[in-house]
Amino acid sequence: METPGPLAQEQVIELERGSGLAAIARRLEDAGVIDDARVFRLAARLTGRDRKLRAGEYRVPAAVSPRELLDLLESGQVILHALTVPEGLTTSEALAVVAADPVLTGPMPEEPPGEGTLLPETYHFPRGTTRIAIVEQMQVDMSRLLAELWAGRQADLPIETPEEALILASIIEKETAVPDEYGLVAGVFVNRLRRGMLLQTDPTVIYALTRGEGPLGRQLLRRDLEVDDPYNTYVHAGLPPGPIANPGRGALAAAVNPAETDYLYFVADGTGGHAFAKSLAEHNRNVAK
């Protein structure tokens, strides 16, 4: 049981679901992990593990002994693959990432989830996991995180529901790629909402034009800012009717706990960040720089 096995170098072995002891032993013998399938079956039965071996994809070390191999297959410590869904993707874009993953199996959900309901994250999963299962996990994680953050929100925010927090977070996410700015951007929007000012945020206009089905493919034009669409925050006061993307943890946290600031405006500063201003005159000077 302790004698090193014949495997010359580490190897990835996949044991299919439903495989019994005999099939597992043959697979291991064919892969050169063990010398004799019959001896392996006998060892499994004598140690009471013949019904405890679990299917999956394993990283088997070189020269693994029969005892070490049985320990590994009983543990179920299978290889976990990673899928990263970046912050700020629309649901259509996020689903495309899931659909393209070569390890996941099965079709996509028949009914696509709503905008903003998928938590951007790196998800770890074993081979054989379905695409539907990953999408459902993304929805569950977003719902849990939103509820947790909403419970710890600042008092007297001009947003009344977790859903409104999600909408605001999606705008924050699309406005800045600098995590250190999340709180300031949130503070600007909260201040404008409190004053009844239009949010006037370009990403909402882009969403009004595309509905999240891919990039706009061009720069925004002045006439775009005048489009009469409920998502256009240059025309309609308050928050848009729904999220415009799937925000990450940082943007969600900022939406419910914004920075306390007097800023009412911001503009890209040419370095990847933004210049913030308390007055329109100051903002116009920043724009002119």
N, C-alpha and C positions, 0 to 999 in steps of 0.2 A: 504493500500500500504506500510505502514511503519512497520507493525506488523512482528516481527521475524517469520521466517518459521520453519517447523518441522525438518529440517536436524540437526541431533545430532552432526555430526562431518564433517570436510572438506571432500569433495568427488570429484573425477574426473568424469566428465560427458562428453560423446561424442555425439554430435548431427550430424547426417549424412548429407552430402551434399544433397540438394534438399528437405530437410524437410520443410514442411509448418508449420504454426502456430499450427494447430491441432496436428500434429505429435510431435512437440517440447513439447507442453503442456503435452501430454500423457507420453512422455519419462521422463519429470521432475516429474510427479506425480508417475510414476512407481518407480523412483529412490528415492522417499521420500523427494524431494527437495521442493515440494509444496503440499498443502493439496487437492486442487481441480483444475483440469485442466480447467474446465469451467470458474471459477473465474479468472484464469490466462489469458485465452484467452480474456475475457472481459476487463481486465485491460490493456492488450496490445493494444486492439482496441481503448479504450477510450483515451489512451495517444498517439495514432498515431504511435505506434511502431510495429504493427502487421506485417508489411512488411519490417522491418528493422533488424530483428533478424538474426544473422549470424551463419552458421554451424561451427563446429569445436570441438576441445577438450578443455574443460574448467575446471579450478580448482575452485570449488564452495565452498565458506566458510560456516561454520556451521551457522545455524539460519538465513540464508540470507533472507531478506525481498523481497516481490514481486518487489518493486521499484529497489532495489539493483540488483536483478536478471535480470531485464529488462535492466538496465544500462550495466551490464556485457555482456549480449548476444548481445546488440547493438554495444558495443565497438569493438567486434571481438578480444579481448585480449586473444587469445588462448594460450595454453601451447606450448612453443617452446622446441624442443628436440635438443640435441647437438650431432654432429658427428665430431670427431677429426681425421684428417689425418696427421700423423707425417711428419716432414721434412725428405727428403732423400729417401723416398720410390720410387721405380720404378713405372711406370704407371700401370704395371700388379699388383703390390702389393697394390697400392692405390685403384685401382678398386675393389680388393678383400675386402678391408675395407668397401667400399660403398655397395657392394653386400651383405655383412654379416649383415648390420644394420637391426634390426628387425622392426623398425618403418617406414622406407622408403618403398615405394610400386613400383610395376612394374618391368619390365626387365631392364637389363643393355643396354647401347648403342650397336647397332649391329656392328658398326665400332669403335674399341677402339681409344681413343685420342692418339696423338703422345707423345713420351717420353718428359717429361719436360714441358708439357702444362697445368698441374694441380697444382694449388696453394695449398700447405699444409697449413691447417688452421683449426680452429674450426668453423663449420658451424651450425647455428641455424635454425630450420625449424619446421613448424607445421606438425602434423600427416596428412598423405595423400599426402605429397610431394613425387614425383617420384624420382627414382634413376637417371634417365636421366636428370631431372632438376638440381639435385645436381652436377652431372658431368659437365653439361653446365655452372653452376655458377662457378665452380672451374676453368674452362677454361677462362671465362670472367674475373675473378679476376686476374688470372695470366697475361693475356694480358694487362690489365689496369696497374697493378703494374709494369710490365716490361717497358711499355712505359713511365710511370712516372719516374722511376729510370734512364732510359736511357737518358731522357731529362736533368737530372742533373748530368750526368757523368763527371768524370775528363777529362781534355784535354789530348790529345796525348796518349791515351791508345792504346795498340797494338791489340785491337779488334775493328772491323769496323761496326758491326751491333748489334741490340738487340739480335738477334739469337745467335751470338757468345758470348754475355754476359751471356745468359742463359746457354750455354754449359759450360762456365767457372764456373758459379755459381753452377752448378750441381756437378762439380768436387770438388769445395771447400766444398760443403755440405757433400760429401762422405768422404772427407779427415779428417775432424775434427768434433767432437760433442761438442766442446767448443766454445760458441758464441764469447768470447773475442779473439779467435784466427782467426776468419774469415778474418779480415783485413790483418793479417800477412801472412796467407796462400795465400790469393789473391795476396799480394805483391810479394811473392816468384814466383808464376806462371807468373805474369806480367813481372817481371825481367827476367825470363828465356825466355819468348816469345820475349822480346826485344833483347835479345842476340842470338836468334836463337838456344837456347839449347832445347833438348828434355825435355818434361815435366816429363816423367818417374814417373807417378802416378799409384799406384797399382789399385785403383778403376776402372780405364779405362780398365785395363787388365781383371779384373773380369767381366766387362760388355762385353768385347769382347768374353769371354767364355760362358756367360749365356744369353746375350741379354736382361737382366732384368727380366728373367722368374724365379725368385727365387734365393736363396743364392747359392753360389758355393759349399758349403758343405764340404770344405777342405781348407787347407792352399795353398797359391800360391806356385808353384814350379818354379825353375829357368827356366825350359824349357817353362813355360807359358809366361815368359817375352819376349820370342823370337817368339811368334806366329805372323804370318804375317796377321794382321787384322787392318783395318783402325782405330779401336778404341784403339789399343795398342800404347800408347804414349811412350813406350820404343823403338819402332821400327819406328814409323811415327812422323815426326816433326809437331809442331803446335797443334792446338786443334783437337779433334776427330770430326767426321762428324756430330754429334748430341749430345744432352744431354744424360747423363747416369743415371739421376734420376730427381725427381721433387724437386728443391731447395726451401727453405723458404725465408722469407723476409731478414733475416740477411745475408745469403749467396749471395742473389741477390744484396743487397746494397754494399757488399764488392767487388763484381765483377766489379762494375762500379766506386767504390771509394775505391780502395785498400790502405792499409797503405803504406806510403813512407818509404821504408826500403832498405838496401843493402843485405838482406838475399837472398840466392839462394838455400838453402837446408833446410830440416827439417826431423826429425825422431821422432817417438813416444818415450816419455820419461819414460814410465812405470807408470805414474800417471793419465793417461787419456788425457794428453796434449802432447805437442811436444817441442823438443829442436831445435832451429833455428841456422843456421850457414851461415857465409858470404863466406866461402871458403870450398873446398873439404876436406882439411886437418882438419879443425875444425869439419866438418860434420862427418868425419871418427872417430874422437875422441868421438863425441856424440854417434855414433853407438856402439862404443866399451864399453861404460859405462854400 
